[in-house]
């Protein structure tokens, strides 16, 4: 059976490589990246995960932070074991609460095809949902009620665009 290539070759030491830098680089790659910016800035790599989180006032184990009391014996044990840990870095919690209290931007929208479909239906049939259901463009054979729901969702997601569209249709009707 043939040997693996490179097994019989003599090992050579690379004198140009700085082993200390290479080890630091490797350890940095192996260490997990902390996603939360506030926690990452306050993190101390010389401490354990539990110590870091306790310093920030965060819980490492949610089961220990808020235990589920099953019986009286359990209640007595938790009452005697209560230890208050001093929060060294309270600014982390304040920053996290401030970020959580910010209003979330709406990221939902409708596809271009969906908008074109709804506009076509409104343009040709106004409020006649039964006629819309028989239209050629109704590829998915939506029922009148389904089409009505689609139009309502378009109104809900794009209210200004819908009002402008209806106003332009009204102008076309006035000119004709």
N, C-alpha and C positions, 0 to 999 in steps of 0.2 A: 504494500500500500504506500503511495507516495506521501512525502512529508509536506506540511504546510509551508508555503513560501515565507522565508524570513525567519523560520525557526532555527535553522542551522547557522544563520549569519551571526557574527559576533556583535554583541551589544556595545554601542558607543555612547559615551557621555557627552552631552552638549554643554561645553564650557561657556558659550555665549549667552545661554538662557539664564535669566534671573529667577531662581526657584521660588523665592519669597513672593515676587510679583505674580508669578504664574499661579501660586497657591491662592493668593488673595483674589485673583481674577476668577479662579474656579469656584471658590467659596461664594463669591458674589453672584455668580450665575446659578449656583445651586440654591441659594437662599430665595424663599418665595417673595414675590413682589406684593406689597401691601397695597390694595386697591384704593382704600380710603386715604385721601391726602392728609387729613387732620391727624389720623392715627400714625401715618408714616412719618410725619414731621416730629411727633412726640415720642417715637419709638426709640428705645435704648437697646442696642444689639447685645449689650453685656448682661442683660437681665432675661429671665425666662418669660414666656408668653403670659403666664398667669400673673407674674409680678408687674409686667408692663401694663396689662389691662387693669389690674387693681390700682395702679398709680393713676390711671386715667379715670377711674371710677366706673369702669365697664366690667361686665361679668364674663369670666372665662367659661364657666359651666352654668348654664341657666337653671339646671336642676338644683344646684346648691344655692343659687342666688335667691330663688323663690321656691322653696321646697313645697311639695304637695303633702299636706298633713293627712295621714291615713287614720291614725288612732290616737288615743290619749298619751300612750307611751312615747310616741313619736313627737308629740307636742312638747312634752316635758324635756326631751333630749335637745330639741332645737332651741328651747328657751335658755338652757344652760350653756349652749355652745355659741351664742350670739357674740360675734367679734366685730367691732367697728374698725374698718380699715381707713386710714387717713388718705384722702384724695390729694395727691401731690400736684397733679396737672388737671385742675378743673376746667381750664380753658378748652380742652378737647371736647368735653360734653357740651359746653356752651356753643362751640362752633358747630357741632353736629346738630344740636337742637335748632340753631339759627338756619342751617341749611335745610333741615326737614320742614321748617315752617314756611319756607318760600313756596309760592304757588307754582304748580307744575304746568309747564307749557303744553298746550294741546298738540299732539303729534299725529293725530288721526286725520285722515283725509280720504277722499274718494278718488277712484281711478279716472283717468281721462275718458275711457270708454264708457264707464258708468254715467258720467256727466253728459257725454254726447247722447247716450241712449235716452236719458231723462229729458234733456232739452228737445230732442226730436219728438218725443211723445207729447210733451206740453205744447210744442209749436204746432203740431198737426191736429191734436185732439182736445186741447184745453183740459177739461175735467171729465171727459168721457172715457172711463177706465175700461169699459167693455169693448169699445172700439180699439183701444190700445192693445188689449189682449189678442186681437185678431190681426195686428199689424205684422208686416214681413220682418221687421227688425226685432221682433220678440222671439229671438232664437231659442231661448230657454223655456218657452211656453209658459211664461208667468201668468198667473191668474190676475184678474182685475185688482183683487185685494193686495197681492204681492207688488204689483206695479204702484199702487197707491202708497204702500209702505216705502218703496224705493224713492218716490217723489218726496215723501215727507222727510226721509233721511237726507235727501239733497237740500231741502229747505232748512233743515236743522244744522247741517255742516257748513253750508255756504249761504247764509241769509241775505247778505248784500248782493252777491252774484245772482241769486234767484230773483230778488226784487228788480235789479237792473235788467235782467233777461225778460221778465214779465212787462216791464215798462217799455222795452224796445219792441216787444210784440204788440203792445197797445198802440205804439206810434205807427207801426206798419198797418195796423187795422184802421187807424184814423186817416192815413194817407190814401188807402185803397177805396 
